[in-house]
Each structure stands twice: as structure tokens, then as C-alpha cells.
Amino acid sequence: MPHTQPDIRPIAESGNLYMLYDDYSFKMRDRMFIIDRGFKHDGATCARLLFQRDGIHRAAALVHDYLYALRGNVEGHEYTRKDADDLFRDMLIEAGVKSWHVWVAYTAVRIAGRFYW
């Protein structure tokens, strides 16, 4: 079952950031985590050519940015960059993103993500 889409809204004065307006929960390896409202992120950085700023990929982009911001240390649990990238890919698939978009987005985060982690 696809994740629900988060309530994110553009921050006008930032030019490219979004803010989360309601807490957002997600599951990773059978654990539930919550991203607190107020979290700011820039969305699918590595896949801007594939996605609009706001679309069916936004849950995956939010969770991926959150995991990267914490460098995989989420509520005392350690995850790798690959774990974050794999969850991003899986959430894109669950959301119904076209398979070739998923492949390109996943490849982009695997290649370029090391510069952000």
C-alpha cells in the first residue's frame, strides 16, 4: 500500500525549499518513525529533471531528505546511505512512479548522494 502523501508547502522566500506542515510517519525495517512538522527540505534534488517540484514522489523525497539530514541516525537506529536510497526507490515504486523514472532517480541518488551524505 502506498504511503500517504505529506502536507508540504513551498517556502516562498527560500526559492526551492518546502516545509512539512503535519507530522509524517514512515516505516523502515519494521520500525515506525515520525518526521516532525516544521522539517524543511528541497525535495528530489538529484532528480529535478524527472519530477515536478510537487508530485507523487513527494513522500519518497521527504523521507529520503530526512534520512540524509540525519546521516542515517534516526531515533537511535543507524542506517546506511544505501538503506536510505533503497527506501527512496521502494517508496517511488509504491507511489506508482514510472519504472524508468524510478531507475533514473535511484541511479542519480546512488551516484550523487555521496556528496550530500
N, CA, C and O atoms as a Tinker XYZ file with bonds, in Angstrom:
   468  protein
     1  N      0.840000   -1.180000    0.000000    73     2
     2  CA     0.000000    0.000000    0.000000    64     1     3
     3  C      0.884000    1.242000    0.000000    63     2     4     5
     4  O      1.793000    1.342000    0.824000    81     3
     5  N      0.644000    2.185000   -0.897000    73     3     6
     6  CA     1.478000    3.389000   -0.967000    64     5     7
     7  C      1.383000    4.223000    0.302000    63     6     8     9
     8  O      0.355000    4.245000    0.979000    81     7
     9  N      2.465000    4.899000    0.604000    73     7    10
    10  CA     2.478000    5.830000    1.720000    64     9    11
    11  C      1.543000    6.997000    1.395000    63    10    12    13
    12  O      1.366000    7.351000    0.230000    81    11
    13  N      0.955000    7.584000    2.421000    73    11    14
    14  CA     0.168000    8.790000    2.187000    64    13    15
    15  C      1.127000    9.910000    1.821000    63    14    16    17
    16  O      2.298000    9.885000    2.202000    81    15
    17  N      0.637000   10.874000    1.095000    73    15    18
    18  CA     1.493000   11.997000    0.705000    64    17    19
    19  C      1.528000   13.024000    1.842000    63    18    20    21
    20  O      0.499000   13.309000    2.454000    81    19
    21  N      2.698000   13.573000    2.120000    73    19    22
    22  CA     2.826000   14.537000    3.214000    64    21    23
    23  C      2.256000   15.897000    2.836000    63    22    24    25
    24  O      2.157000   16.245000    1.659000    81    23
    25  N      1.887000   16.653000    3.860000    73    23    26
    26  CA     1.444000   18.032000    3.667000    64    25    27
    27  C      2.681000   18.922000    3.674000    63    26    28    29
    28  O      3.109000   19.410000    4.721000    81    27
    29  N      3.242000   19.121000    2.496000    73    27    30
    30  CA     4.398000   20.006000    2.351000    64    29    31
    31  C      3.974000   21.208000    1.521000    63    30    32    33
    32  O      3.150000   21.102000    0.612000    81    31
    33  N      4.558000   22.357000    1.856000    73    31    34
    34  CA     4.226000   23.575000    1.130000    64    33    35
    35  C      5.507000   24.358000    0.857000    63    34    36    37
    36  O      6.427000   24.362000    1.673000    81    35
    37  N      5.557000   25.022000   -0.301000    73    35    38
    38  CA     6.758000   25.800000   -0.621000    64    37    39
    39  C      6.965000   26.926000    0.382000    63    38    40    41
    40  O      6.009000   27.525000    0.874000    81    39
    41  N      8.214000   27.197000    0.671000    73    39    42
    42  CA     8.584000   28.359000    1.482000    64    41    43
    43  C      8.944000   29.446000    0.475000    63    42    44    45
    44  O     10.014000   29.409000   -0.133000    81    43
    45  N      8.055000   30.405000    0.304000    73    43    46
    46  CA     8.166000   31.393000   -0.776000    64    45    47
    47  C      9.520000   32.093000   -0.812000    63    46    48    49
    48  O     10.140000   32.196000   -1.870000    81    47
    49  N      9.970000   32.565000    0.322000    73    47    50
    50  CA    11.210000   33.347000    0.331000    64    49    51
    51  C     12.468000   32.502000    0.123000    63    50    52    53
    52  O     13.552000   33.050000   -0.075000    81    51
    53  N     12.334000   31.170000    0.165000    73    51    54
    54  CA    13.516000   30.320000    0.028000    64    53    55
    55  C     13.855000   30.028000   -1.428000    63    54    56    57
    56  O     15.013000   29.777000   -1.763000    81    55
    57  N     12.856000   30.061000   -2.284000    73    55    58
    58  CA    13.091000   29.759000   -3.683000    64    57    59
    59  C     12.997000   28.288000   -4.028000    63    58    60    61
    60  O     12.489000   27.942000   -5.094000    81    59
    61  N     13.481000   27.398000   -3.144000    73    59    62
    62  CA    13.446000   25.979000   -3.504000    64    61    63
    63  C     13.169000   25.032000   -2.340000    63    62    64    65
    64  O     13.287000   23.817000   -2.501000    81    63
    65  N     12.807000   25.552000   -1.184000    73    63    66
    66  CA    12.561000   24.680000   -0.036000    64    65    67
    67  C     11.073000   24.474000    0.218000    63    66    68    69
    68  O     10.233000   25.310000   -0.114000    81    67
    69  N     10.787000   23.331000    0.816000    73    67    70
    70  CA     9.439000   23.007000    1.280000    64    69    71
    71  C      9.491000   22.833000    2.794000    63    70    72    73
    72  O     10.531000   22.494000    3.359000    81    71
    73  N      8.343000   23.071000    3.443000    73    71    74
    74  CA     8.236000   22.795000    4.862000    64    73    75
    75  C      7.094000   21.807000    5.078000    63    74    76    77
    76  O      6.053000   21.883000    4.424000    81    75
    77  N      7.309000   20.882000    6.004000    73    75    78
    78  CA     6.311000   19.894000    6.373000    64    77    79
    79  C      5.353000   20.532000    7.377000    63    78    80    81
    80  O      5.792000   21.061000    8.398000    81    79
    81  N      4.045000   20.487000    7.097000    73    79    82
    82  CA     3.046000   21.148000    7.930000    64    81    83
    83  C      2.358000   20.236000    8.928000    63    82    84    85
    84  O      1.716000   20.728000    9.856000    81    83
    85  N      2.468000   18.937000    8.772000    73    83    86
    86  CA     1.936000   17.976000    9.740000    64    85    87
    87  C      2.990000   16.902000    9.948000    63    86    88    89
    88  O      3.742000   16.579000    9.029000    81    87
    89  N      3.046000   16.350000   11.151000    73    87    90
    90  CA     3.957000   15.231000   11.382000    64    89    91
    91  C      3.712000   14.166000   10.312000    63    90    92    93
    92  O      2.584000   13.977000    9.857000    81    91
    93  N      4.772000   13.482000    9.922000    73    91    94
    94  CA     4.660000   12.468000    8.878000    64    93    95
    95  C      5.351000   11.194000    9.365000    63    94    96    97
    96  O      6.510000   11.232000    9.778000    81    95
    97  N      4.641000   10.076000    9.316000    73    95    98
    98  CA     5.235000    8.817000    9.770000    64    97    99
    99  C      5.594000    7.939000    8.573000    63    98   100   101
   100  O      4.938000    7.958000    7.531000    81    99
   101  N      6.652000    7.179000    8.768000    73    99   102
   102  CA     7.066000    6.224000    7.745000    64   101   103
   103  C      7.662000    5.006000    8.437000    63   102   104   105
   104  O      8.064000    5.062000    9.599000    81   103
   105  N      7.707000    3.916000    7.698000    73   103   106
   106  CA     8.209000    2.657000    8.230000    64   105   107
   107  C      9.512000    2.297000    7.535000    63   106   108   109
   108  O      9.640000    2.405000    6.315000    81   107
   109  N     10.474000    1.868000    8.340000    73   107   110
   110  CA    11.743000    1.404000    7.795000    64   109   111
   111  C     12.170000    0.188000    8.599000    63   110   112   113
   112  O     12.375000    0.264000    9.810000    81   111
   113  N     12.297000   -0.923000    7.908000    73   111   114
   114  CA    12.686000   -2.183000    8.551000    64   113   115
   115  C     11.828000   -2.485000    9.780000    63   114   116   117
   116  O     12.337000   -2.744000   10.870000    81   115
   117  N     10.538000   -2.444000    9.572000    73   115   118
   118  CA     9.553000   -2.790000   10.603000    64   117   119
   119  C      9.542000   -1.855000   11.814000    63   118   120   121
   120  O      9.006000   -2.211000   12.863000    81   119
   121  N     10.123000   -0.672000   11.680000    73   119   122
   122  CA    10.057000    0.337000   12.736000    64   121   123
   123  C      9.352000    1.563000   12.175000    63   122   124   125
   124  O      9.573000    1.957000   11.030000    81   123
   125  N      8.507000    2.152000   12.997000    73   123   126
   126  CA     7.826000    3.383000   12.598000    64   125   127
   127  C      8.621000    4.582000   13.114000    63   126   128   129
   128  O      9.103000    4.589000   14.247000    81   127
   129  N      8.745000    5.588000   12.258000    73   127   130
   130  CA     9.426000    6.827000   12.618000    64   129   131
   131  C      8.524000    7.999000   12.271000    63   130   132   133
   132  O      7.641000    7.890000   11.420000    81   131
   133  N      8.753000    9.104000   12.933000    73   131   134
   134  CA     7.958000   10.307000   12.684000    64   133   135
   135  C      8.893000   11.460000   12.336000    63   134   136   137
   136  O      9.873000   11.725000   13.033000    81   135
   137  N      8.563000   12.134000   11.244000    73   135   138
   138  CA     9.248000   13.381000   10.887000    64   137   139
   139  C      8.361000   14.489000   11.438000    63   138   140   141
   140  O      7.193000   14.604000   11.068000    81   139
   141  N      8.922000   15.296000   12.322000    73   139   142
   142  CA     8.140000   16.357000   12.958000    64   141   143
   143  C      7.806000   17.480000   11.985000    63   142   144   145
   144  O      8.610000   17.843000   11.126000    81   143
   145  N      6.607000   18.017000   12.141000    73   143   146
   146  CA     6.221000   19.166000   11.317000    64   145   147
   147  C      7.260000   20.261000   11.523000    63   146   148   149
   148  O      7.864000   20.381000   12.589000    81   147
   149  N      7.449000   21.048000   10.485000    73   147   150
   150  CA     8.462000   22.092000   10.517000    64   149   151
   151  C      9.755000   21.695000    9.821000    63   150   152   153
   152  O     10.604000   22.548000    9.564000    81   151
   153  N      9.919000   20.392000    9.508000    73   151   154
   154  CA    11.115000   19.941000    8.807000    64   153   155
   155  C     11.146000   20.581000    7.427000    63   154   156   157
   156  O     10.142000   20.589000    6.714000    81   155
   157  N     12.304000   21.118000    7.056000    73   155   158
   158  CA    12.462000   21.774000    5.754000    64   157   159
   159  C     13.363000   20.912000    4.875000    63   158   160   161
   160  O     14.356000   20.346000    5.331000    81   159
   161  N     12.987000   20.833000    3.613000    73   159   162
   162  CA    13.776000   20.035000    2.672000    64   161   163
   163  C     13.583000   20.579000    1.255000    63   162   164   165
   164  O     12.691000   21.386000    0.993000    81   163
   165  N     14.450000   20.112000    0.353000    73   163   166
   166  CA    14.382000   20.642000   -1.016000    64   165   167
   167  C     13.807000   19.654000   -2.025000    63   166   168   169
   168  O     13.832000   19.923000   -3.226000    81   167
   169  N     13.295000   18.527000   -1.567000    73   167   170
   170  CA    12.660000   17.595000   -2.491000    64   169   171
   171  C     13.664000   16.747000   -3.237000    63   170   172   173
   172  O     14.769000   16.511000   -2.748000    81   171
   173  N     13.296000   16.293000   -4.404000    73   171   174
   174  CA    14.110000   15.350000   -5.172000    64   173   175
   175  C     15.262000   16.064000   -5.877000    63   174   176   177
   176  O     15.227000   16.284000   -7.087000    81   175
   177  N     16.267000   16.416000   -5.110000    73   175   178
   178  CA    17.409000   17.187000   -5.613000    64   177   179
   179  C     18.059000   16.554000   -6.836000    63   178   180   181
   180  O     18.284000   17.226000   -7.843000    81   179
   181  N     18.359000   15.270000   -6.748000    73   179   182
   182  CA    19.085000   14.590000   -7.826000    64   181   183
   183  C     18.216000   14.268000   -9.028000    63   182   184   185
   184  O     18.729000   13.861000  -10.071000    81   183
   185  N     16.918000   14.443000   -8.899000    73   183   186
   186  CA    16.028000   14.029000   -9.982000    64   185   187
   187  C     15.132000   15.165000  -10.469000    63   186   188   189
   188  O     14.012000   14.923000  -10.919000    81   187
   189  N     15.611000   16.384000  -10.383000    73   187   190
   190  CA    14.797000   17.539000  -10.770000    64   189   191
   191  C     14.331000   17.482000  -12.219000    63   190   192   193
   192  O     13.265000   18.007000  -12.540000    81   191
   193  N     15.092000   16.869000  -13.080000    73   191   194
   194  CA    14.690000   16.791000  -14.481000    64   193   195
   195  C     13.536000   15.804000  -14.692000    63   194   196   197
   196  O     12.822000   15.880000  -15.692000    81   195
   197  N     13.364000   14.888000  -13.751000    73   195   198
   198  CA    12.310000   13.878000  -13.875000    64   197   199
   199  C     10.982000   14.312000  -13.275000    63   198   200   201
   200  O      9.913000   14.000000  -13.800000    81   199
   201  N     11.068000   15.033000  -12.169000    73   199   202
   202  CA     9.881000   15.306000  -11.380000    64   201   203
   203  C      9.561000   16.785000  -11.312000    63   202   204   205
   204  O     10.448000   17.638000  -11.345000    81   203
   205  N      8.268000   17.068000  -11.216000    73   203   206
   206  CA     7.849000   18.417000  -10.872000    64   205   207
   207  C      8.239000   18.623000   -9.413000    63   206   208   209
   208  O      8.613000   17.674000   -8.725000    81   207
   209  N      8.152000   19.848000   -8.950000    73   207   210
   210  CA     8.511000   20.118000   -7.555000    64   209   211
   211  C      7.570000   19.410000   -6.581000    63   210   212   213
   212  O      7.966000   19.091000   -5.460000    81   211
   213  N      6.339000   19.165000   -6.996000    73   211   214
   214  CA     5.368000   18.554000   -6.092000    64   213   215
   215  C      4.572000   17.527000   -6.885000    63   214   216   217
   216  O      3.831000   17.881000   -7.802000    81   215
   217  N      4.723000   16.272000   -6.537000    73   215   218
   218  CA     4.017000   15.231000   -7.268000    64   217   219
   219  C      3.941000   13.960000   -6.446000    63   218   220   221
   220  O      4.104000   13.995000   -5.226000    81   219
   221  N      3.692000   12.831000   -7.107000    73   219   222
   222  CA     3.510000   11.571000   -6.389000    64   221   223
   223  C      4.793000   11.074000   -5.735000    63   222   224   225
   224  O      4.760000   10.129000   -4.946000    81   223
   225  N      5.902000   11.689000   -6.048000    73   223   226
   226  CA     7.185000   11.307000   -5.473000    64   225   227
   227  C      7.470000   12.003000   -4.138000    63   226   228   229
   228  O      8.475000   11.696000   -3.497000    81   227
   229  N      6.604000   12.937000   -3.700000    73   227   230
   230  CA     6.968000   13.809000   -2.587000    64   229   231
   231  C      7.171000   13.087000   -1.262000    63   230   232   233
   232  O      7.999000   13.527000   -0.464000    81   231
   233  N      6.455000   12.000000   -0.992000    73   231   234
   234  CA     6.696000   11.239000    0.249000    64   233   235
   235  C      8.100000   10.635000    0.221000    63   234   236   237
   236  O      8.837000   10.710000    1.204000    81   235
   237  N      8.458000   10.039000   -0.909000    73   235   238
   238  CA     9.781000    9.429000   -1.040000    64   237   239
   239  C     10.880000   10.475000   -0.893000    63   238   240   241
   240  O     11.885000   10.229000   -0.226000    81   239
   241  N     10.697000   11.635000   -1.508000    73   239   242
   242  CA    11.700000   12.701000   -1.428000    64   241   243
   243  C     11.831000   13.228000    0.002000    63   242   244   245
   244  O     12.941000   13.474000    0.475000    81   243
   245  N     10.706000   13.401000    0.687000    73   243   246
   246  CA    10.724000   13.882000    2.073000    64   245   247
   247  C     11.490000   12.915000    2.963000    63   246   248   249
   248  O     12.395000   13.326000    3.689000    81   247
   249  N     11.138000   11.643000    2.916000    73   247   250
   250  CA    11.785000   10.642000    3.766000    64   249   251
   251  C     13.269000   10.541000    3.426000    63   250   252   253
   252  O     14.106000   10.461000    4.324000    81   251
   253  N     13.595000   10.544000    2.152000    73   251   254
   254  CA    14.993000   10.454000    1.724000    64   253   255
   255  C     15.794000   11.652000    2.238000    63   254   256   257
   256  O     16.895000   11.481000    2.761000    81   255
   257  N     15.252000   12.852000    2.094000    73   255   258
   258  CA    15.944000   14.046000    2.591000    64   257   259
   259  C     16.110000   14.003000    4.108000    63   258   260   261
   260  O     17.145000   14.412000    4.633000    81   259
   261  N     15.105000   13.513000    4.801000    73   259   262
   262  CA    15.158000   13.388000    6.259000    64   261   263
   263  C     16.279000   12.437000    6.670000    63   262   264   265
   264  O     17.081000   12.756000    7.548000    81   263
   265  N     16.331000   11.267000    6.032000    73   263   266
   266  CA    17.375000   10.304000    6.365000    64   265   267
   267  C     18.760000   10.848000    6.059000    63   266   268   269
   268  O     19.704000   10.599000    6.809000    81   267
   269  N     18.889000   11.585000    4.969000    73   267   270
   270  CA    20.175000   12.198000    4.633000    64   269   271
   271  C     20.533000   13.291000    5.637000    63   270   272   273
   272  O     21.691000   13.400000    6.040000    81   271
   273  N     19.558000   14.099000    6.046000    73   271   274
   274  CA    19.823000   15.176000    7.009000    64   273   275
   275  C     20.357000   14.608000    8.324000    63   274   276   277
   276  O     21.177000   15.240000    8.990000    81   275
   277  N     19.894000   13.427000    8.690000    73   275   278
   278  CA    20.323000   12.792000    9.944000    64   277   279
   279  C     21.488000   11.829000    9.740000    63   278   280   281
   280  O     21.938000   11.188000   10.690000    81   279
   281  N     21.974000   11.724000    8.521000    73   279   282
   282  CA    23.057000   10.809000    8.164000    64   281   283
   283  C     22.755000    9.383000    8.629000    63   282   284   285
   284  O     23.646000    8.637000    9.036000    81   283
   285  N     21.451000    9.026000    8.556000    73   283   286
   286  CA    21.041000    7.663000    8.866000    64   285   287
   287  C     20.862000    7.358000   10.338000    63   286   288   289
   288  O     20.489000    6.237000   10.681000    81   287
   289  N     21.116000    8.320000   11.228000    73   287   290
   290  CA    20.940000    8.101000   12.662000    64   289   291
   291  C     19.550000    8.585000   13.061000    63   290   292   293
   292  O     19.356000    9.756000   13.387000    81   291
   293  N     18.593000    7.670000   13.032000    73   291   294
   294  CA    17.193000    8.016000   13.262000    64   293   295
   295  C     16.738000    7.415000   14.583000    63   294   296   297
   296  O     16.640000    6.197000   14.731000    81   295
   297  N     16.463000    8.290000   15.535000    73   295   298
   298  CA    15.955000    7.867000   16.843000    64   297   299
   299  C     16.777000    6.731000   17.435000    63   298   300   301
   300  O     16.227000    5.770000   17.973000    81   299
   301  N     18.089000    6.847000   17.334000    73   299   302
   302  CA    18.981000    5.851000   17.921000    64   301   303
   303  C     19.243000    4.630000   17.073000    63   302   304   305
   304  O     19.955000    3.723000   17.502000    81   303
   305  N     18.683000    4.588000   15.876000    73   303   306
   306  CA    18.912000    3.469000   14.962000    64   305   307
   307  C     19.797000    3.957000   13.822000    63   306   308   309
   308  O     19.586000    5.043000   13.284000    81   307
   309  N     20.777000    3.156000   13.462000    73   307   310
   310  CA    21.720000    3.524000   12.411000    64   309   311
   311  C     21.358000    2.861000   11.085000    63   310   312   313
   312  O     21.168000    1.647000   11.009000    81   311
   313  N     21.266000    3.678000   10.051000    73   311   314
   314  CA    21.014000    3.195000    8.702000    64   313   315
   315  C     22.083000    3.744000    7.781000    63   314   316   317
   316  O     22.652000    4.805000    8.039000    81   315
   317  N     22.355000    3.026000    6.710000    73   315   318
   318  CA    23.368000    3.446000    5.751000    64   317   319
   319  C     22.744000    4.335000    4.670000    63   318   320   321
   320  O     21.523000    4.444000    4.559000    81   319
   321  N     23.602000    4.953000    3.893000    73   319   322
   322  CA    23.133000    5.727000    2.748000    64   321   323
   323  C     22.391000    4.822000    1.776000    63   322   324   325
   324  O     21.376000    5.223000    1.208000    81   323
   325  N     22.884000    3.612000    1.582000    73   323   326
   326  CA    22.198000    2.662000    0.694000    64   325   327
   327  C     20.815000    2.325000    1.234000    63   326   328   329
   328  O     19.866000    2.206000    0.459000    81   327
   329  N     20.683000    2.169000    2.552000    73   327   330
   330  CA    19.359000    1.926000    3.145000    64   329   331
   331  C     18.404000    3.066000    2.774000    63   330   332   333
   332  O     17.261000    2.828000    2.384000    81   331
   333  N     18.886000    4.301000    2.899000    73   331   334
   334  CA    18.060000    5.476000    2.579000    64   333   335
   335  C     17.696000    5.483000    1.100000    63   334   336   337
   336  O     16.545000    5.735000    0.743000    81   335
   337  N     18.667000    5.210000    0.247000    73   335   338
   338  CA    18.420000    5.205000   -1.196000    64   337   339
   339  C     17.466000    4.079000   -1.596000    63   338   340   341
   340  O     16.606000    4.262000   -2.458000    81   339
   341  N     17.623000    2.921000   -0.969000    73   339   342
   342  CA    16.738000    1.797000   -1.275000    64   341   343
   343  C     15.298000    2.099000   -0.852000    63   342   344   345
   344  O     14.358000    1.749000   -1.566000    81   343
   345  N     15.120000    2.747000    0.303000    73   343   346
   346  CA    13.778000    3.112000    0.737000    64   345   347
   347  C     13.177000    4.134000   -0.224000    63   346   348   349
   348  O     11.993000    4.053000   -0.552000    81   347
   349  N     13.981000    5.092000   -0.675000    73   347   350
   350  CA    13.545000    6.072000   -1.673000    64   349   351
   351  C     13.004000    5.355000   -2.908000    63   350   352   353
   352  O     11.906000    5.650000   -3.379000    81   351
   353  N     13.789000    4.411000   -3.423000    73   351   354
   354  CA    13.382000    3.635000   -4.602000    64   353   355
   355  C     12.072000    2.888000   -4.340000    63   354   356   357
   356  O     11.148000    2.938000   -5.152000    81   355
   357  N     12.004000    2.203000   -3.213000    73   355   358
   358  CA    10.811000    1.417000   -2.890000    64   357   359
   359  C      9.573000    2.302000   -2.762000    63   358   360   361
   360  O      8.492000    1.925000   -3.214000    81   359
   361  N      9.726000    3.476000   -2.151000    73   359   362
   362  CA     8.587000    4.388000   -1.997000    64   361   363
   363  C      8.151000    4.959000   -3.340000    63   362   364   365
   364  O      6.959000    5.179000   -3.557000    81   363
   365  N      9.098000    5.201000   -4.246000    73   363   366
   366  CA     8.735000    5.653000   -5.590000    64   365   367
   367  C      7.905000    4.595000   -6.302000    63   366   368   369
   368  O      6.896000    4.906000   -6.935000    81   367
   369  N      8.337000    3.344000   -6.194000    73   367   370
   370  CA     7.601000    2.239000   -6.824000    64   369   371
   371  C      6.199000    2.150000   -6.237000    63   370   372   373
   372  O      5.220000    2.050000   -6.978000    81   371
   373  N      6.094000    2.187000   -4.899000    73   371   374
   374  CA     4.791000    2.114000   -4.231000    64   373   375
   375  C      3.868000    3.253000   -4.651000    63   374   376   377
   376  O      2.652000    3.076000   -4.723000    81   375
   377  N      4.444000    4.420000   -4.928000    73   375   378
   378  CA     3.638000    5.589000   -5.295000    64   377   379
   379  C      3.144000    5.522000   -6.731000    63   378   380   381
   380  O      2.270000    6.295000   -7.122000    81   379
   381  N      3.693000    4.608000   -7.518000    73   379   382
   382  CA     3.258000    4.474000   -8.899000    64   381   383
   383  C      4.081000    5.267000   -9.893000    63   382   384   385
   384  O      3.632000    5.530000  -11.009000    81   383
   385  N      5.296000    5.651000   -9.487000    73   383   386
   386  CA     6.190000    6.362000  -10.408000    64   385   387
   387  C      6.608000    5.397000  -11.522000    63   386   388   389
   388  O      6.863000    4.219000  -11.273000    81   387
   389  N      6.671000    5.908000  -12.739000    73   387   390
   390  CA     7.059000    5.077000  -13.885000    64   389   391
   391  C      8.397000    4.397000  -13.623000    63   390   392   393
   392  O      9.301000    4.997000  -13.042000    81   391
   393  N      8.519000    3.149000  -14.053000    73   391   394
   394  CA     9.711000    2.355000  -13.736000    64   393   395
   395  C     11.004000    2.986000  -14.237000    63   394   396   397
   396  O     12.023000    2.923000  -13.550000    81   395
   397  N     10.982000    3.588000  -15.411000    73   395   398
   398  CA    12.228000    4.183000  -15.899000    64   397   399
   399  C     12.574000    5.440000  -15.105000    63   398   400   401
   400  O     13.754000    5.759000  -14.961000    81   399
   401  N     11.575000    6.167000  -14.582000    73   399   402
   402  CA    11.846000    7.307000  -13.706000    64   401   403
   403  C     12.465000    6.825000  -12.389000    63   402   404   405
   404  O     13.386000    7.441000  -11.853000    81   403
   405  N     11.934000    5.714000  -11.890000    73   403   406
   406  CA    12.483000    5.145000  -10.652000    64   405   407
   407  C     13.942000    4.778000  -10.872000    63   406   408   409
   408  O     14.797000    5.104000  -10.049000    81   407
   409  N     14.230000    4.108000  -11.969000    73   407   410
   410  CA    15.597000    3.678000  -12.246000    64   409   411
   411  C     16.545000    4.879000  -12.347000    63   410   412   413
   412  O     17.636000    4.855000  -11.778000    81   411
   413  N     16.134000    5.919000  -13.064000    73   411   414
   414  CA    16.980000    7.110000  -13.212000    64   413   415
   415  C     17.167000    7.815000  -11.873000    63   414   416   417
   416  O     18.284000    8.202000  -11.530000    81   415
   417  N     16.077000    7.987000  -11.108000    73   415   418
   418  CA    16.156000    8.674000   -9.815000    64   417   419
   419  C     17.043000    7.885000   -8.846000    63   418   420   421
   420  O     17.875000    8.464000   -8.148000    81   419
   421  N     16.864000    6.585000   -8.809000    73   419   422
   422  CA    17.668000    5.750000   -7.915000    64   421   423
   423  C     19.146000    5.795000   -8.316000    63   422   424   425
   424  O     20.022000    5.921000   -7.460000    81   423
   425  N     19.412000    5.694000   -9.593000    73   423   426
   426  CA    20.796000    5.765000  -10.068000    64   425   427
   427  C     21.406000    7.116000   -9.714000    63   426   428   429
   428  O     22.567000    7.188000   -9.311000    81   427
   429  N     20.630000    8.186000   -9.862000    73   427   430
   430  CA    21.125000    9.536000   -9.532000    64   429   431
   431  C     21.481000    9.653000   -8.059000    63   430   432   433
   432  O     22.530000   10.203000   -7.726000    81   431
   433  N     20.630000    9.148000   -7.167000    73   431   434
   434  CA    20.959000    9.267000   -5.745000    64   433   435
   435  C     22.117000    8.356000   -5.357000    63   434   436   437
   436  O     22.888000    8.689000   -4.457000    81   435
   437  N     22.248000    7.216000   -6.020000    73   435   438
   438  CA    23.380000    6.345000   -5.718000    64   437   439
   439  C     24.702000    6.991000   -6.138000    63   438   440   441
   440  O     25.716000    6.859000   -5.452000    81   439
   441  N     24.673000    7.694000   -7.280000    73   439   442
   442  CA    25.907000    8.337000   -7.769000    64   441   443
   443  C     26.178000    9.651000   -7.033000    63   442   444   445
   444  O     27.267000    9.843000   -6.493000    81   443
   445  N     25.204000   10.545000   -7.007000    73   443   446
   446  CA    25.427000   11.893000   -6.476000    64   445   447
   447  C     25.205000   11.996000   -4.971000    63   446   448   449
   448  O     25.696000   12.935000   -4.344000    81   447
   449  N     24.483000   11.061000   -4.383000    73   447   450
   450  CA    24.152000   11.145000   -2.973000    64   449   451
   451  C     25.354000   11.188000   -2.048000    63   450   452   453
   452  O     25.279000   11.748000   -0.955000    81   451
   453  N     26.446000   10.608000   -2.473000    73   451   454
   454  CA    27.643000   10.588000   -1.603000    64   453   455
   455  C     28.139000   11.988000   -1.296000    63   454   456   457
   456  O     28.803000   12.197000   -0.281000    81   455
   457  N     27.827000   12.958000   -2.156000    73   455   458
   458  CA    28.254000   14.336000   -1.921000    64   457   459
   459  C     27.390000   15.035000   -0.883000    63   458   460   461
   460  O     27.788000   16.062000   -0.334000    81   459
   461  N     26.209000   14.487000   -0.610000    73   459   462
   462  CA    25.276000   15.085000    0.356000    64   461   463
   463  C     25.278000   14.352000    1.689000    63   462   464   465
   464  O     24.894000   14.930000    2.706000    81   463
   465  N     25.697000   13.103000    1.706000    73   463   466
   466  CA    25.685000   12.289000    2.924000    64   465   467
   467  C     26.813000   12.749000    3.783000    63   466   468
   468  O     27.017000   12.215000    4.873000    81   467
